[in-house]
Amino acid sequence: MKRLFLFACLLGALSGNAQSIDRYFESIRNNRAELTAFFSAMPKGGDLHHHYSGSVYAETYIGYVVQQDYFIDTVSLKVDTSRNNDNCLRFSQLNSLKILPTFKQKLIQKWSVKDYNGVSYPSDKLFFETFSGFGIANNSQARLDTGILELKRRAIKENVSYIETMFTSITCGNTGGIDPNFNSQLLSAQAQGNEGLAMSILDKVFQQLQAKNVKQCAATFNNELTAMHNRLHIDDANFTMRYQNYVTRVVQPLDVFKNMVVCFESANTSPLIVGVNIVAPEDNETSMRDYWLHMMMYKFCHARYPSVKYAMHAGELTLGTVKPEDLSWHINAAVRTAGASRIGHGVDMPYEKDSYDLLRHMASSNTAIEINLYSNEFILHVKDDAHPLDLYREFGVPIVICTDDAGVLRSNLTHQYLLLATRYPDVSYREIKDYAFNSIEYSFIEEKTVKDNLRADLKMRFERFEREVLNTHK
Ligand SMILES: [Zn+2]
C-alpha cells in the first residue's frame, strides 16, 4: 500500500514537472534569445539530414588553403594549387601585402551565405556554387579528419548525440569499360516509360559490374572509412556517428547507376555505412530528365540489397523552379516506386498528385520526413505557412528536424528548432520532444544495442535537462 502511494506521488510529481516545463516553454515562446538558450541546452538526439562538406564552416577550409599557401585568383576568388593567370597570388603574398584578412572575409562570403543581401545573386546558385569553391580544401584524408572532428565537436556542444552524415561518393576505377550504349538504351526505356525494359538493361549492367569486381572498390572504401572512424575515436560514451554514401544525380544515367551499385555494395557490407542517398540540385536539367530512371535504379538496387536503407532528396522544389506538372510526382515516386525509408525536404508535397493519399501512405508506412527549415527558406524561399510542415503534422508523418548544410548556411541544429518554435506556435514542447526521439527512432543505425543505448541516453538527457530548466526558472 505504502509502495503504491509512493508510486502515485512519483507519478504526480513527474506529470507536474511535465506541465511546468510546458508552461515555461510557452512563456518564452516569443523570445528568441530565451528560446535559443533553451534549445541550445535541450538534447536534440540526432541530425539525420546533413552533408559533410556543406556542414564544415568556411573558416576551416580557409585555414587549410592559407596554410598550404595555395593560389587565389584575386578577381574571381577561385583557389587553386597552381597559378592559372596574372590575377593569381599566393596567400603568403596577400599576407605580405597586408590584405589577407580582407580576402579571408571575401572567401567566407563566397563559400557560405554570410552577408548575402538577397538581391545581388540568385540564392540557390550561390548555395550550390559554394561546394565547387571549397572542394579544393577537401582533397586529402587529413582534411576529412579535421572536418569530421569539427562536426563531432559541434554536435556535442549543442547536445546532439548522433549524426548520420552524407559523407562522400565512391570513386571506382573498376567500373570503366562498360558498354556506353547502355546509356542511350536507358534513356530510350525512360522515353517509353517502359519499366520492364529499364530493369532488364539495369540487370545487364549490374552483371557486368559484378564481373568487374566492384565489391573490391566497396571493400577498399569501407576499410578506409572504418580506419578513419576508429583512428579518430568518433564513437564514445557521448556521441555516435554513422555515414551515408551518396550518388550525384546530375551525371549521365549509366554513371549514376555504376556509382549507385558501388554505394549499395559498400552500405551492404559495413555497419558504419547505413544508407545511400541521391544529391545535387533536383531542378537541374539532367536531374529532372532522369528522375524516373533514378527511381528505377533504386528499385533495382533494393531488390538486390534488401537490407540497405536509404533516404532520398525528393521534392526539394516549389512553384517556379520547374514546370508545375513536375511538382506532382517526385515524392510519390521516391516513396512508392523507389521505396525510400525517409524523404529529404519534401517541400513540394502540396503540389503532389493525391497528396492526402501520399501523406496517409507515408504515415502508415512510417516513412519519415526530414525537415530542413532554413535550407528551404534560403534555397527555395519557402517558409512559414507556405512550408508543408503542418501537412506532415496533420497526417501524422514522422518528423525529424535537420540542418542540411550548417556550414554553408551559417546555421546549426539549435537554429532549426528556434525556427520551428517561432514559426509554428501550435507545435508544443511535447511534439518537439517527439521529434528529437524520432531522430533516433528513424535513424538507420543497424546495431540494435547502439540504437537502444542512444534512446535510453536521450531519455536520461531529457530528464536532466528538464530538471535543470525547472530549477533555474522557479
Ligand atoms: Zn540535403
Residues whose N, C-alpha, C, O or C-beta is under 5 A from the ligand:
A	BS01	ZN	D404
